[in-house]
Amino acid sequence: MALVISSLPGPVGSPPGFEDTPAGTGGRVPGPLGFRTIFLAVPGAVKVAKAAVPPTLVMPTPLADGTKYARVVTWPLYGKSGPVTTDISQGTVGDCPLPALLAAITNTPTGAKTITDMIVEHKGTVVTDISAMRDKLSGEQPAGNITSQRFFTVTVGGKSVDVSDVFFTDEADSGWSLLYMQASSGASVLWACVIEKACATLLGGYEKLNEVQTVNAIWKMILRADPNGFSIGAKTSLAKITDAASRAGTVPTVVASNNDKDLEKRSKGKVLNSHAYAVLKLAGREMILYNPWGNKIQLSVAEIKLFFQAMFYP
């Protein structure tokens, strides 16, 4: 059953009269979800292929968010344990459905394979064309395009998208930070950054990705399916939320917070307004969530009912 509904303004809004029903009609799904069934499999290794002809790849245009630098990032694609939830830390792109979805996927037994199947790493010379965005980069940016020694083919939106290992960072000479999808506190790995860059390339730039606020658009781009789930409202039973949360360790599960500018204050700083969180597990009467900003939070099921508007799963 696919959940396809319309919404109020904001990335995770719900329409009136859709408080506790499994499906509705319209054009927008609240929250950051949409999943196809994921089948059990053993996580695979990084796929590596030799590039036959050194390609030239165009850098997706950045956000209009101040000066920045484009540089080669030599981090490994994955850590020793493969892709894991804690690799993810959202940057300045307002695409929380994407990192929340990636976090929810990697929280499942088959999640690592789902991610590694999306990305093929190619070893070989590649040129990244930054000529069209010189006016958006720091005056310290060296002249010419950027040459590096690897690129990635990412399957998103049913298409194969090639991206290099060149990313936008701040202007620091050393100790610099990525501006968009970033390294988490526990690891400097590139897989989530590569997927985000591929999505931006597919859409026509990071600004376009920043504008994508619908669940279905992100979900279909990554998993090519709509989600199942339900809206959370006054009539939603705690048992229904608990039952869905109990499966979070085996299937990707995400909750979407209310579109309420005072939500952070009302939740005593626990929950961000109109934001997506991956559900990691149910612990007694509490749920452990992963905020794609790179931290975990723990809330009671009653707080989920109070502060969130939708829950999604395959």
N, C-alpha and C positions, 0 to 999 in steps of 0.2 A: 504494500500500500504506500503510495507516494503522498507526501504532505505538500500541497500546493495551495497557498492562501495569499490574500492581499494583506497590506499592512499600513499602519500609521507611519508618519515620518520617522526616520532613524533606521539604522541597519537591522535592528531586531524587533521592530514594532509588530504588534498584533492587531487585527481588526476588531471592532466591536462585535460582541456576540460569539467570539471564538475563544471561550475561556477554558473549555475542557472537552474538546472534541478531537477525534483522531484525524480528521481531514476537513478541508474547506475548499473554497474556490477562489481563484484570483491569480495574481501574478507574482507575489512575493512570499517567501517563507521566512518567518522570524527566526533569528538565531543563525549560527554559522554552519548549518549542517546539510547533509544529503549524502547517503551512503549506498553503495551496492554491497551485497553479501561478500564477505572476504573468507576464502577457504583456507583451511589449515595447510601449512607448508613450512619447511625448514628455511630460515633466512639464508639468502645467498650471499656470495661474496661480491665485491665491487667488480663490475664488468669493465674490462679495459680493452680497447681496440686501437690499432694504429691508423692514424688518418692518412688516406691515400694522397690527398692534395691539401697543402696548407690553406685553410679557408680564411676569408676575411669576414668578420662578424660585426654587425653594427650594434653599438651599445644602446640599450633602451634609454630614452630621455629621462632625466631625473625629476624629482619633485622641485617645485619652485620654492625651496626652503633654505636659501642662503648659499654661500660659497661652499664648494666641495672639491674633492680631488678624486681622480680615477686612477686606480693602481692595481697591479697584480697581487692577488692574495694566494699565498702558497699553502694554506692550511690543507690538511687531508680532507677528503670527502666525508669519511666517517671516522669515528673513534674505534678503539679495539673491540667494543661490544656491538658495533654496527650502529645504525640510527636508533636513538632513544629519545624519549619525551623531553628530557632535561637538556637536550641539545638546542632547544628552541627558545629564542628570545626575540619578541617583536621589536622592530625599530620604529622609525618615524612614519612609515606608511600606515595609513589607517585601515589596514586589511585584517583585523583580528580574526575574522572567520577562517582565513587561510592558516595562520599558525595554530589556532585552536584545533582545526581539522587535522593538521599534521601531528599535533600532540596526541589527539584522540586515536589516530591510526597507530602510532608507535606504542601506544599503551596496550595493544592487543598481541596475542601470540603470533599472528601472521603479519603484524604491522611492519616489521623490518623487511620482510620480503616484498611487501607492497611498495615500499619506498625504493629498495634497490632495483626492483624491476622497472621503475620509472626512469632511472638515470644510467646512462652509459658514459664512462669516462674515456676520452681519446687522448693518447699521448702523441704529441707532434706540434710543430710550430703553427701558431694561429695569430692573426692580426686582428686587433679590436679597433674598429673605426670610431673615433670620437670627434671627427671633424665637424659634425653638425651641431655640436653642443659646446663649442669652445667658449661661448659667451656665458655659459652656465657653470664653468669650472673656475677654480682658483687661478689667479694670475701666475702662480708658481708652477702650474702644470707644465711639464716639459712639452716642447713642440712636437708635432707628429703624432701618428697613431701609436698603439701600444702592442708590442710583440710579447707573447708568452708561449709556454710549452705544453699546454693542454686545453681542451675544451670539453663540453658535455652535451650530449643529446638527451633531452628530457621529453617524455611523453606527457603532454597536457592538452586538454581540450580535444582529445582524439587526434592530435597532431604531434609530429616530432619537431622539437624546437632546439636549435643549437645555440649555446651560450658559452662564453669564455670564462676564464677565472679572473676577469677584471671587474672590480666592484667600486661603488662610490664610498668614500670614507671622509672623515674630517681632514683638516689640513696639517695635522701634526707630522713632524718629521719622523718621530718615533713614538711608540705607544699609541698609535692611531686607533680609531674605532670605526667599524662599519656603520653607515648611517641607517640602513634599512634593516632587513633581517640580520641579527647580530650573533656574536658568540655568546653562549650562556656563561654563567659563572663557573661551570664545571668543565667546559670543553670549548676548543676553538676548532670547529669542523664546519664544512661548507654545504652539506646536502640541503638544508632548509633554505639557505641563501640562494643556492642554485635553482631550486624549484620556484622560489619567489621571482627570481630574475627571468626565468622562462615564462612565467605567467605575465610579467610586465612586458616582455618581448612580444608575446602572443597578442596582447591587448593594444600595444602601441605606446608603451611607456609606463613608468611608475605612477605618473599622475592619473592615467587611466585605471590602473589597478587600485589606486587610492579611492577612486570613485565607485568601485564595485562594492555595493552594500547589500546585495541580495545573496541569500543562502544558496539558492539553486545555481547561480552563476559560478560561484566558487566551487560548489560541490561537483557540478558537472565538469568543470575544468580539471579537477583532480581525479574524481572517481566516476564521472560520466553517469551519474544516477541521482535521483531525488531521495530525500530521507523519509523515514517513517518517524513518528513521534506525536507529541501532543502539546497544546498550549497549557500553561499553568495559570490557574485563576482561583477565585474563592471557592469554587465547587470541586476543585481537584483534590482527591484524597491523598493523604500522606502515604498510604499504602501503594498507590499507583506510582508515585515518585520513587519510593523505596524499591519497588519491584524493578523499575527501569535501571536504577542505580546499581542494583545487585549484579547486573550483567555487564557492567562497565569494564571489568577486567578481561572479558572475552570478546566483546564487540565495541567498536568506537561509539562513544557517548559524549554528547556536548550539551551544556545548558547555556541559555542566553538570558542576560540580565534585563531588567525592566528599563524602558526608555524614560528615565526620571532624573532630572538634573540634580535633585537632592538625594539621590540614592546613596552616594558615598557617605554623606552625613548621617542618613537614617540607618545605615548598616554599620556605623561607627568605624568607617574606613575600610571595611572588609571587601565591599563589592563596588566595582566601577559601573558607571552608567552606560547602558547600551553596549555591553561588552560580552565577548564569547569566552567560555571556559571549557576545557576538557574535563570530563569526570574520570578520575583515576580509579576510585573504588568506594564501596560502602563500608564504613567501619561502625558497626552497631547502628545507632540512630543518627550518625553523622556521615557526611560525604566529603571526600578529599578531592579537591579540584586543582587543576593546573591552570594558572593565569598565564597566557602566552607572553606576558611581560617577563616571565622567567621565575615565578615563585608559586609555591603551593599555598592553598588556604583550606581551612576546615570549617564547614558550616553544618548546622543541624538540618535535618530534612524540613523542619518547620521554617527555617530561614530560607531554604531554597524556595519553598512555596511563597514566602513573603516577598523576596527580592528578585525572583526570576520569572520570566514570562513564557519560556518554552524549553522543551527537552527533546533531544533528537538522537536517533540510533538507526541502525540498518533495518 
